[in-house]
Amino acid sequence: MSEGGKDFIRIILSLIIPPIGVFFQVGLGLHFWLNILLTLLGYVPGLIHAIWVIVKK
């Protein structure tokens, strides 16, 4: 599967639970924990951060 296809799947997973997409992109790093915090504070900030991490990496 191409990298673009993998990113598409990660974004779809992020729509359901944002930290899952970040986890599959970067693992248990700083961005993952930051995304959990943002998602707990509100779904939309966590979603925006998840998509940003997936598209940037």
Number of C-alpha atoms within 10 A of each C-alpha: 5 7 8 10 10 14 18 15 14 22 23 15 17 23 19 12 17 27 27 20 27 30 19 17 20 14 14 12 11 9 18 23 15 16 25 19 14 20 20 12 11 11 16 14 15 24 23 16 21 32 19 13 18 20 14 7 8
